[in-house]
Structure formats: structure tokens, C-alpha cells
């Protein structure tokens, strides 16, 4: 008898297991399948900090959370409807995030005495057997045994067969949520096409998991989530780092500049290098340098030579690049510095998210060294943020810091990608010759934006000096004159401040133009703020939400906007950084809400905090 299907609006699934259990692959495949059927979605991959954390231990748990819905989705979900726990540690780490009555799919093979001991359960205690999970819908499966049985005719060792366990789980969930296997089978053909035995084992495990759902009588209901009503257009699922790389490529094309990435691998920024290295056909050149300093200085050299210089890193790398950033500021040369923030200080929490580098971006260099700062708010928004960072860098002859973070970088969402014709040209004007009234090239002679000319080395008559020593105004000669130094410091600051005249005014994401409370966000807090504010607005609260793209300089009308509300709340995944800057610049008593746990702020937390303020 067929299992009846129930239609639900949204679902949150958490895949969790050892870092070798393939949970990231399982989650990403379910995500791609979800995107193709038209659900809105948001994901949160959660990696162990160690490359190969000890198996079975709590620090070794790898997770992938996916929220998909027939409505708009802005967060990966505060709590889960379904938890797939491949071992005891995965259950222990993630049980607190499972909704009451939620579904637990537990791999019994991962709950033997060894795994229970590694997960720090007391001797003799097994949560699958002691009744502690009676508040949930528990389904126990010996996934290892079921996978081996499905693959008994394939000539592979037990270890190799066990690697297909994640495909068995994925197949079962495809059955549970009425999905088609074709997208994953196509992926497996592309990935393992040259290894027939590995390909066959994965496909058979996937099909066996699906068939298991059909034959076992444990589940009395299957589920279906209808397509989301999104604006018309072509969509794809995209992660933040991929979208950022695409934004850089698009900006290179629209500015007619060759893109050069000089970088050094660092979590969670390395995927930008991996992605950009694929696009040599668009004039992209990537260079994996020997260290962070070589990465940024090679990018500075590329910009000096007339290319679009980019470097990417995370917080520790930003510290190492600081001196070279000062050089780029002194040279007044275009450069994009991408910082995918992570938990710090020092090595900190390399695979966990944080927004703790804002003050570093503002002030983390010696001397008076101002630089524009752009912030991305969601994975797909990284495309637009990167494109805008390039525009500001080349049109204002300045290095620009682009801030993302681990949550945005690795998270995914549907992206309605633009057509090339829809993107504005980024006009770049190289100086190619002396004007009629010029007797000699003056490299620091400025236009109405206080921008100096960009002259490519080798252009006849435009030879000029560069270097890190202070420049004499207009001529660019080395100068130790105190009055000139003060003038140049003030001029460089004024140039950055004047960018405010060439960026959009700040707008509200939602809410009234005046009211009791404005929630001001930046970066990856966007989804949680948007969801929380929408919930409170539905209750009749006069709460508004504004999200910053331009963090330095601020839009010209931001101060006026802030003063239209009785209170201002600034949620951040740090110890209070934007709130300090806002208080300093606008003299308002902004309130911070801070979370520093390596995970995003949730909608529920913000609803409670906003309620308390109101």
C-alpha cells in the first residue's frame, strides 16, 4: 500500500557525522536537488576545525544544515525538523537543535560501545535504548549493514563499501521528500566516471536507500514541499565564495581589465582561488604565492601594471598584509582585498564564522591609512558586493576591503543570475599622454573626486616615481615636509570620504521611516534580522531594518536615518564593533547584541532581544 504524502511549507534537515562520513557532499547534493525543483533554500555547512579530527569525538563532528521552503527563506533555520546522526557524537552535538517531536534517523553502527565512549556518554548508557529520546520520532537504521548488503555483489573491500553510506542516507531522504535520483546519478557519473566500481557502488547505495524507504514500514508519511513563488528568471544554487569569484570575473569583463589574483591559501577563503583558476578564458590569472605578503604585493604589482589586482585571505592573513595595504594606500592604486572572516584571534576557530575583523579593516594599519569597506550580506549578494568593490577601487584609485565571512562563504542559496547586458560598464580611464597644457606628468594631480591619474608603466612621457615614502603633493616626489605630510594625510582621507557622493543613499530593507526601533545590520546578520523584524512587524510593532553595504564611508543620509528612531539595535557576531563606530560618528546611544560562538545569530534570539528593548 503506498505511503500517503503530506504537503508541508518548509523543512530543516541537519546531516551530521564524522568528517569522513561525507556529510558535506550529502548536504550539497540534497541542496542542488532542492534548487532544481524550485524550492527557496538556505544552507549552513559546519566543518571541524582540524583537517582530520579524531573519529567519533565531539570536536570531529561535521554538519550540514539545509532549510528549504515553498516560501522565501532567509536563514538556515533556528532548529531542525530532521536530524541524521551517523554516530553518537553527531547526536550529542546536535540534539539540542532538534525540534520537539522531530525525526531522528540514527545509524546504529555508530552507537557501539567505542563510539559511545568517544562521545563521552557514561558507561552503559546508549541514548537509542534508554528512553531519553521518547520526545522525538526515532528511526534506527544499521546503515553500514544495509549498505554492505546492497553492494554484496560488487568486488570492493568493506572499507570502500562503507564510503557509500552517505549515498544510502541520501537515497532514503530522497524517498522521504518525494525526490528524483537523476541529478545525483548524473553528478556521480561526472565524478566517478573513470572508476566503474566506485561509480556502481555509489549509485547502487543511493538506489538501495530509496528502495529501503519504499519497503520498510517505519514511516507512515512522506513529505512534499511545493515550489517557491520567486521572481521569474533563471536560478542556480550558489555559495558565497563562488558568487564572489563570479562578481570579480564580471567586473574584470565590464572594466576591460585583466583580472589578477595574488593569494595564499587560507580557510575559509581558498575556494575563491580554486574558482578563479578556472577562468583563464576570461583573462583571469591566478598566482598561489609563497606567503600572504607575496600574495598582496604581487596584486599591487599587477594593478601598477594596469590590471585589476585582487588578493584574498582571512583575519590572520589580513594582519600579515597590513604593511602592503599601507603601500597601496600611499601609491593610491586600485586593489581589492577580500577578507572572509573567521573566529579569532590568532588561528582561532578557522572553520567557524565571525564578524570580528571590522575594526581591523577600519584601523588595522600603521599611520593614517583610510580605505573604503564594502560588506556582503548573503551568498548571492557576494556577486554584487564584489562587482561594486571593483568599481570603487578603479574609479577612485584606492584599495578597497571587501568583507564576507565563513557563514556566507560556505552557505548556499538560489541566485537569479544577471545577464551580462544587465550589468553596467565600469568605466576606466587610463592616462595615455600628456595634455596640451602639461609640460611634465604630475602623478598626484587630482580630479574633482580627488583621484590621481592611472598611468601604465611604459607609456611614453608618463614616467613617475612610486614607493612607500610620503609623496609631495602633485609631483609625487619623496617629501619629508611636515606641512605636506599633513596635507596629504588629509587629502587621502577626503578622497575616501568623497566616495559617499558616488554611492547610493541608505534605504530601509523593511519597516516604517520613523518608529520605536531600527535594527541596523551588516554582513551575515541579514537573514536573521530580516526574519525577526518581519515577525515583529506582523505583530504591529513599529520596527524597521536597514542593512549596510557601504561600511566606509557610510551613505550620506545614514545619520539622519538613525535619528528617526527612538532606539537603534546593532546585532553582530563579534564583541561590538560596528556599534562603536556608529556611536563615535553619530553620537547616538546604539545598543549592541553580540554573539561570539562561531555560529550565526538566530531569528528566535533576535525576536527575544528586540522584544526586550521595546
N, C-alpha and C positions, 0 to 999 in steps of 0.2 A: 504494500500500500504506500503511495507516495507521501512523503513528509510535507505537511502544509507549509506555505510560505507566508511570512508576515512582513509587511512593509513598514520600515522604520525611517525616521528622519535623519538620524545621524548615529555614528558608531565610532568609538575609540578603542583601538586594539593596541596592546603592548606585546611585542615579541621580546623575550628575554632568555638569555642563556650564556654559556661561556663565549669568550671572544672567538673561539674556534668552531662554534656551532652554526655560523652562517646567518646570524640574526639580521645583520645589516643587509645582506643580499636578499633574504626572505622579505624583509620590510620594503626594500626598494622595488622588488618585483610586484608585491601587492600594491604598492603606490602607483607604479606605472600602469598596472591593470585598472586601478581605480580611476586614474586620469583619463584613460581611453574610453571608459564607459560614461564619462561626463559628470562624475561627482566633483564637488569642490573638496579640497583637502588641505591639510597642513601636517607636516611631519616633524619629529624631533628625534634624530639619532643620538644615542648616548654611548660613547665609547669608554672602555677602561683607559686609565692614564698610562699604563705600561703597554709596551708593544706586545708582549706575551705575558699577561698577568697569570699568576698561578691558577691552574684549572680548579674549578669547584669552589673557589673562595669568593667572599663578598666583593672585594675590590676588582675581581676578574669578570664581573657580570657586564655583558654587553646588551644594550637595549635599543629598540626602535619603536617609537610610538607614532601611530597614524590616526588622525581624525578625519573621517570623510562623511559627507553630508549631502542632502538634497537642497540645503540652504547654504548661504555664504558662511565660510569658515575663516576665522582669523587667528586661532591658536590650535596647537596640537591636542588640546583638551586638558582640563584640570584633573580628571580621573578617568579610569578605563572601564569599558564595558566587558572587555575580554582580555585576559592575561594568559599568554602562552609561556609556561615556565618549563624550560628544558632541564632544570636541575633545582636542587633545594635552595641554593644561594639565590637563584633568579626569583624564586617565590618569596624568599625572606626580604630581599631588597625592594620588591615592587608591590607586595601585598597591600601596603598602606595606601597605594594609589588606586586600588580597585574599588569600584562602587559596591555598596551592599547589594547582595543578590547577583553580582557579576559572575561571568563564566570564567572558570579556571580550567585550562587544558594543561594537564601536568604529565610530563614524561616520567613514568615510574622508574625507568632505568637510571634517572638522575637523582633518585631518592634512596639509594642504597646506603649502607652504614658509612661508607667512606665519604660520600657526598654530604650526608647529614652532619658528619663530624667537621668537615671543611667549612660548612655553612654555620658552624657554631651552635647547632641545636644540641640540647642536653642529651646525654646517653639514654637510649631507649625511646626518644621522642621522634615520631615521624608525623608531620602535620597532615599527611594524607590519610593517616589511620587513627589519629587521636580525637577526632571530632571537633578540632579547633576551626575547621573550615565550613561548619554547618550553615553559616550565614551566606554561603556562596553556592553557585551551581558547579560542582566539581566533577570533572570528567578525567578519569585516569586512563592513560594510554601507554603501553610499553612501545614507544616509538622506535627504539632501536630494534626490538624483536620484530615488529611489523615491517620495518624497512628491510631487514635482512631476509625475511620470508618472501617479500616481494621480489628480491633480487637473487634468490637462491640459484637461479639458472645462469647467472652472469658470472664469468670467471674473474672475480675480483676478490682480494683479501677482505677480511672483516673490517679492517680499519678504513679501507676505501669505500666499502658499502655504507659504513656509518656516516660518512661525509654527506650522504644523500638524505639524512634525517630531516634536514630543513625543507627539502622538497616534499617530503611526505606531509609535513605540517602545513606547508603552503597549499598543497592539493586539497587537504581536508578543509582549510578555511575557504578555498575557492568553492567547495561544495556548500559550506555553511552559508555563504553570502551569494550564492547563485551566480558564480563567475565562470567564464570560459578559460580554458587552459592554453589557448592558442598563443597568446602573447608571450607567455613564459616558455613554451616549447620553442618558439621562434628565437627567443633570447638564448636558450640552451644550445640550439643548433649553431648560432653565431659564436658562442663562447667555447664550445667543446666539439666543434665540427671535425677537428682533426684527431680527436680521441674517441673512437666509436664506442669503446666500452664505458667510458665515463659519461658520454652523452646518453647512452642507453640506460645506464643506472639512474641518472637523474630524472629522465623522462618517465621511466617505469615507477620510480618512487613517487613522483608527482601524481601520476595516474592512480597509483595504489592508494594514496591519501584521499583522493577524490572518491574513489570507489568504496573506501572504508566508511566514509560518511553515508554512502547510499545503503550499505549493508548492516552497519551497526544500528541498534535500536535505542541508543542512549539519548539521541537528540530528537525531540518531538516537534521541533520547529526549525525551518530555515528562514533566512532573512534576506531582504532586498532593500536597497537604498536607491531611490529614483534619481535621475539626472538632476543636477543643479540648474537653476534658472540663471545662467550667467549671460552677460552681454555677448551678442553674436560676434563670432570671429574664430580664427584658428588658435587652438590652445596646445600647449605641451606642458608636461611636468618639468620643473626646473629647480635646481638648488641655487643657493645664493652665490657660491663661488663660480658656478658655470655662467649664471646670468651676468656677473661682474666681468668675467672674461669676454663674454659676447658684447657687453657695453663698451669695453676698451677697443675691441676689433671694429665695432661700428663707428666709434669716434675716430679711429685712425682712418677709416674709409671716408668719412664725412669731412675730415680736415685735410685729406690728401697727404697725410704724413705716414711715413713708415713707422710702425709700432715696434719698439724695442723693450723687452722686459729683462732687466738685470736683477737677479734674485738669488736667494739662498733658501733651501727647503726648511720649512718650519710649520708645525701643526698650529692652527688649522688653515694655513694659507697655501699649502703646497699644491692643492688642486688647481689653483689659478695658473701656475707654471705648467702643470700637466695639460690643462685645457688649451692654453695659448700655443703650446708647442705644436698643436695640430693644424695651425692655420698659416703655414708658410705661403700658401697660395694667395693670401690677403696681404702679403708684405710684412708679416709678423716675424720677428726674430727673437728667440728666447736664449738666454745665457744663464746657466746654473753656475754661479760664481763659487769661489772657494770659501767665502765668508760673507757676512751681512754688509760689511763696509765695501767690499769689492762689488757687491750687487748694486748698491745705490750709486757708487761713483761711476760705474760703467753706464748706468742710466743717465747720469748727469752728462757724461761724455757724449752719449747719443743725442741728447737734447741740444748740446752745444753744436753738434754737427748737423742740426736741422731735422732730427727725427723726434718722434713722440717718446720720451723716456719715461718708463714706469718701473717701480720696484714694489715688491710685496713682502709682507712679513707679519709677525705678531709682536706683542709687547716687548719681550726681551730683545728682539731684533730692532725694534724702534729705538731702544736705548743705544744700541751699537751704531745705528745710522745717524744719531743726533748731530755729530760734528759735520757730516757730509750734508745734512739738511741745512745747516748754517751756511755752508759753502754755496748751496743752491740759492738761498735767500740773498746772499751777498752778490752773487752773479746775476740775480734776477732773471732766472732761466726757467722755462716751463718744465715741470716734473710732477708726476702723480705718485704719491706714496700711499700704498694700500696697507691698512692695519686691520687684520682680522683678529679682534681682541679675544683674549682668553684669561682664565684666572691667574692672578699673580700674587705677590711679586716673585722675582727670580723665575725659576722653572714653574713654580706654582702648580696650577691644575691645567696641564697642557691640552686636555680634551674636553674641558668644561668651559661654559660660556661666562663672560663677564663684560661689563661696560666700563672697566676701570682705567682706561687709558685716555680719557678725555682731557684731564688736566695735563697729562704728559704731552698730548697733542697741542694744547694751548701754550704751555710754558716750558716743555722739557728740552730746552736747548740753551746754550750759554748766550749771554748778551740779550739785547732786544731783537728778537728773531720772529716776527709775526708771519703766520701762514694761514691761508683760508682752510676751513674744515668743513667737509661735506659728510653727511651721515645717511646711510641706507637703513630702511625700516623693515623690509620684508625680503625674502629670497628674490622674488621677481623685481622688486624695486632696486636691486643692486644694478640692474642694467641701466636704468635712468640715472642713478647716482654716479656711476662710472662715466657715463656719457657727459654729464654736467661737470664732473671734476676735470675732465679733459678740456672742455670748453673754457672753463675759468683759467686753467693753467696756461693755455696757449694764447688766449685773448688778453690776459692780464700779466703775462710774463712772470709767473710766480710758481713755486712749488705748492701743491695742494695735498692735504691729507684727506684720504677717504677712509672713513671708519665703518667697518662691519663688525660682526662677532661670530663666535663659533655656532651659536644657535641659528643665526641667519645663514651662515656659510654652508652648513650641512643640512639644514632643513629644506623642504621642498614644498611647492605649491603650484597650482595651474598658472600658466603665464600666457596671456593673449599677446603673442609677439607681433611687433610692428612690421610693416613693410618698409623697405629701405627708402622708398619715396616719401614716407611719412616723417622721416627724421630730418630735422633742419641741418643745413650745411653749417659746419664750424669754420668760419672764415679765418684764414691765417694769412697775414701779410708779412712776408719776408722783405727786409730791406735789400734791394738788389743793386742800388747805385746811389751815388751822391746826388742830392737835389741841386738845382741850378745855383742856388744861393749858398751852398755848402762848400767851403774850401777844404774841409777836413772832416772825416767821420767822427761824430761825437756819440759814443755808445750809450751814454746816460742822459741824452736829451729826450725829454718826455713829451707824450701827447696829453690830451685832455683827461685820460684815465690815469695819468702819471706812469704810463707804461713806456719802457725804453724799447728801441727797435731790436728785432731779432735778425741778426746778420750771420749768415752761414760762413764758416771759415773757408778761405779760398776765393771769396768774392773780391774782385779787384777793387782797390781803393777803400775797402771797409775793414782793414786790419785793425784789431783792437786788443787791449790787454784784458786778461781775466785772472782771477785768483781770489784768495780768501782775505786779503788785506783790504782795509777800508778804501773805498773809491772816492776820488774827487768828483764833486758834482759836475755833471755834463761830460767831462773829458774821460773819466774812468781811470785816471792816473792814481797811483798809490798816494794816499794822503794821511798825514798824522795831525792835521789841523783840528783843534778841538771844536771850533765853530762848525766846520764842515762835517765832522762826525755827528754832532747833534742834528744838523740839518738833514743828513742822510738817514739817520735813525727815524726822525720824524716823517720824512718823505716815504720811507718804506712802509711805515705804519699807515700813513694816509692812503697809500696805494691800496693796501688791503681793505681799509675802511671804505674806500670809494667803490669797492666791488658791490656794496649794498645798493648802489644806484643801478646795477645791471643784473639784479636778481629779482624774482617776483616778491610781492608783498606776502606776508604771512596770512594764511587763511585758516579757518576752523575746519577740522575734519567733520565735526558734528556739533550740534547744540546751539543755544542762543548766544547773541553777540554780547549780552550782559547777563550776569546771574550770580549765583551763590559761589560757584566753584568752577575754575578752569583746571583741567588736568593737562599739563604740558609734558609731552614725551619726546624722546629722541631714540633712534635706533630700534632695537628689537623689542622694546616695550610696547610697540604699536598695537599688536593684536590683542594683548591683554587689556590695554586701556580702551581700545575701541569697543570690545565686548562688554567690559564693565560699565562704561559710560552709557552704552545703548540700553543695558538692563535698567539702570537708574533713571534714564530719560523716560523709559516706558512706565516707570512708577510716578512720573510727574515731577521729578527733581530738575531744578534749573542748573544742570551740569553741562559743561562743554569740553571738547577735546581739541587740542591743537598739537600737531606733530612737526618737529623741526627737521627740515632737510639741511638748511644753512645754519651751521653752529658758530661759524666765524667767517665773516661778520654776520650778525643777526639781521633779518629783514628789518627795514626801516620802521615799520609800524608795530613791531613786537612789543615794545614798551607800552605803547598806548593800549594795545590789546590786553596786556596783563592787568592794567589798572581798571579794566571794565568789570572785574570780578572781585567779590569780597575776599575770596581765598584762592591761592594757587597751589596745586599739589604737583610735585615732580617725582614720579616713580623712576628708579634707576637700579640697575644690577651692579651697584658699587656702594661705597660708603657716603655718597652725597657729593657729587662733583658738579653737574650742571646747576644744581641748586645754589652752590657757592657763587658761580659765575653770574647767575640771574640776580641774586641778592646784591652782588657787587655792582653790576651795571645799571640796575633799575631801582635799587633801594626799596624793594618790596619784601615783605615777610613771607617768602615762599616756603612751603613745607615739603620736606623730602619723605619718600617712602623707599626704603632701601632693603635689598635682599642680596646676600653675597654667599650663595650656596652652590654656585656652579650650575644652577638650573634657572629657567625663566620664571618671571613673576606670573602668577596665575590670575585669571579673571575673578575667582572667588576671593582671593586676598584683597584685590583692589576694591571690589564691591564693599567689603567689610571696612576697609580703610576710609573710603570716601564717605560711607555712611557715618562713621565716627566723626569725621570732620564736619559733616552737615548737621 
